[in-house]
Amino acid sequence: MRMKRLISSVVLAVMLCLPMLADSYHDALVQYMNGSGVVDMSQYTQMLQPMTAQMFPDDPQAAQAFTEYMTTQIMTDITEIYEPAFRRHVSLQELQELAALYADPKYAGLQQRSMQIVSNMQQTSEYQLFVSQFSEAIQNIMQDKPARNVQIADEVSKEYADAFYQFYRQSGIDEILMRAYRSIFDNLGEQLRQSGISNPQTKVDEIIRYTTQNMPKVLLALFQNALTIDDLHLLTELTGKPAYKHSMEAVAEMASDPMALGIALIRKMAEWMEVHYPKYAAPLNQTLQVLGQ
């Protein structure tokens, strides 16, 4: 009987502690998400604004509703979407370590600036030039011709370039970007096969090689305009920590399926609209149905 009571006490203690641990992890993740800059809210604003305008043209209240969602709820929803991946890769202690690091202005500002450079890359003239060269490169690859590589600007010193590439590899940014593009490359390979293109996988492999070799050069130019070499050394110090590496593994996992991430966010947004602005929930639910969700 005594043993039975002891077991019951242990079970009760575990059941009481588990919610506390879950809340501690979630709270630590919220602190990390808010401090790390790993999620750039401007990127989501740029994604949602055109969708709102398309779904609800000439409806100023719709814009107001979505603005309210962006300012009061979206970060909570994004954190919940990311949480399963973080639980797979990052311990509570590591999250707390990172939160403490990002509370240090020395790291926090640099980390946020570096993530903003990556997130906003597509809006830059350097990226637009790359897109133009990338289109030309793909045409040449399809015709079995050599593709012209991106040239590094003369004002970027070898010392700075070396420091950047060390940070780029160690930070996991390369893995995040390539995972995000991998699904696109997989779809491209299938399209080439259906079009009867000869050696489709060879061509896709060459496009991947070209992207892997040249995309960092675009980021190098952007970082050179925004961060000093001393900034890069500090970032490299940060990214060398196991806790950071594990957090980037979680982010890379999420980046590997951008479609699923977008669908999850639309679902969260529809649930919020159902409560606060029901008339705007229906089009979002219709979008999910079209996407098979």
N, C-alpha and C positions, 0 to 999 in steps of 0.2 A: 504494500500500500504506500509506504514511504517513497519507494522508487517511482511509483506511478505519479505521486504528487510532484516529485522532482522533475520528471519528464514533462508533466503538464506545465510546470513553472518555466522550464526552459523554452518550451514551444510558445508559451504566452509572451515571454521576453523577446523571442525572435520576431513574433508577429507584430509586437509593438515597435521594435527597432527598425524593421524593414521600411515602413513608410517614412520614418525619420531619415534613413539613409537616402531614400529616393528623393525626398525633398532637398536634402543637402546637396545631392548631385545636381539636381535641376537648378537650384539657386546658384551653385558654382558655375554651371554652364551659362546661365543668364549673365552673370558677371563677366565671364570670359567673352561671350558674344558681344557684349556692349563695349568691352575695353580693347578687344584685339583688332577690330576693324576688318575681321575676316569676311564679314558680310557688309557690303557697300550698299546702303539704302538707296542711293541715287540710281544704282543699276536697276533696282526693282521699280523705282518711280518711272524710269524711262521705259520699262517693259509694260507697266500697267496703264500709263496715261494714254497711249495709242489704243489699247484694248478698250478702255472706257469710252473714248471718243467714238470708236467704231460701233460699240454696242448701244450707246445712248447718245446719238447725235442731237445737238440742240437741247440738251437737258442739263442745265447748270446744277440742279440738285444732285444729279448723278456724280458730277465732278466733286461736289462737296462731300457726298457719302464716301467716295473712294479716298478722298484726302483724309477724312476722319479715320478710315481704316488704316491708312499708311502711317498716321501719326500716333495712333493709340493701340493698335493691335498687331500689326504685321511682324514686329520683332518677336513678339511672344509666339506667333505661329511658326515663324522660321526656326526659332529655337526648338520648338517641339518636333519639327520635321527633321532637324539635324540630330536630335538627341539620341535616337537608336544607334546611329553610326558612331557617335562619340562614346557611347557606352561600350561599344565593341572595341574601341581602340585606346581610350583615354581613361585612366583611373581618376577617382575623386581627388586623390592627393596631387596628381599631375595638374588637374584643372585648377586646384587651389594655388599650386606653384605658379602657373601661368597667370592667373588673376593677380597675384602679388607682383609679378614682373610687369604686367601691363598697368599696374597702379603707379609704377615708376615712370615719370615723364620721359626719362632718357630713352626708354624702350617704346612706350605707348605711342608717342607721336610718330616715331620712325616706322613702326609696324603699320600704323594706319595709313601713312603716306605711301608706303610700298604697296599695300593691298589696293589702295585707290588707283595707283598707277596701272596695276594689272587689270582692275575692274573697268577702268575708263579708257583702256587702250584703244578700243574700237572707234572712239571719237576723235582721235588724234590724226594730224596730217601724216605723221610717220607711218601709222597703221594703214591709212588710205593708200599711201605709196606702195606699201607692202602688198596690199590686196591687188593693186594693178600689176605688180611684178609677179605675184602668185598666179594670177590668171594667165599671164603670158607663159609662166613656167609650166602650168598644167597642159596648156596647148602643145608646148614643145615635148613634154613627157609623153603625151598621147601619140605624137608623131615620131617617137623614139629619137628625139633630138635633145642635146644638152640644155639644161635649164640654167639661166643666168642667176647667180647668187646675189643676195643683198650685200651692198658694200657698206662697211663701217665708216662712219664719218671721220674725217681726218682729225677733228678736234678731240676725239676720244683717245686718251693715252693708253698705252699697253698696260700700264700699272692699274689704271681704272678698270679696263676691260677684264684683266685677270681677277681683280677683286670682285667685280660684278658676277663673273661666271662661277666663282667659288660660292658666292651667296646664292645664285640662281639654282645651282645643283643641290646645295645643302638645304635650301629652304623648302624644297619640294614643289616649287612653282612649276618646274618643268613637267613633273608628273601630273599635277592638277590640269595644266593646259592640254597635255597630250591625252589624258583620259576624257576631257571634254570633247576633243576632236575625234577620238577613236570611233565613237558611234557614227559620226559623219563619214569617216573613212570606210567603215563597214558597209554603210548604205551605198556609198559610191562604188565599192567593189561589186555589189549585187547589181547595181544599175549597169555597170560596164559589161557584166556577164550577160545580162538580158539584152543588151544592145549588140552583142556579137563581137565586141572588141577583143582582139587577140591579146593573149597574155594579160588578162585583167589584174590578177594579183600582183604581177611584177610591176605594173604601172602604179597600183595603189601603194606598194612598198616604196617605190621611188618618190611618190608624192609625200608619204610619211617622212622619208629621209630628208627631203627638201624642207618640209615644215620644221622638223626637229633641228635642222642646221641653221635655218634662217629666222625663225620666230624670235629666238633670244636676241638677235641683233636689233630687232625693233625695240624690245624692252631695254636693251643696253642704251639706246639713244634716249629713251624716255627717262630712264633712271639718271643718266648723265646730266639731264636738264634739271633734275629735282633733288638729287642727293649727292653729298660729297663722298669722297673715298673713306673718310672717317666714319660717316654714317653707315656705309656698307660693312665696315669692319665690326661695328656694333651690332648690326643686324645678323651678321654671320655668327657672332658670339651667341646671340639669342637662338638662332636656328640650329645650333649645335647641341642644344639641350634635348635629352630624350623626350621630355614632356612636349616640347614643340613638335618634334618629329611625329609623335603619335597623334597630335592634334591635326597635323597636315595629312596624315593617313585618313582620318575621318573626313576631312574636307575633300580630299581626292576621291574618296568613295562616293560622296554626294555629287561631285562634278562628273563622274563617269556616266551618269544618266540624267542629263539636264531636262529631258522631257518628263521623266517621273517627278523631278523636283518641281517643275512648273505645274504639273497636274495636281500635286499635293497642295501647292499654295493656292490654286484656284478653288480646290475643295474647301480649304480652311476659310477662304474669303467668302465663299457661298454660305458656309455655316454662320459666319458673323453677320452677313447681310440678312439672313433669315430672321435673326433676332432684332436687328437695328433698322434695316431698310428692306423689308420683305419683297417689295416690287422689283428690286435689283438682283435678287437671288436667282430668279427663274432663268434669265439668260446665261448666268454662270453655270447653273445645273445643266442647261441645254448644251453648253460647250463641253462639259464633262461627258455627256452622253455621246456627243459626236466623236470624242476621243476614246470612246469605249470604256469609260469609267463610271 
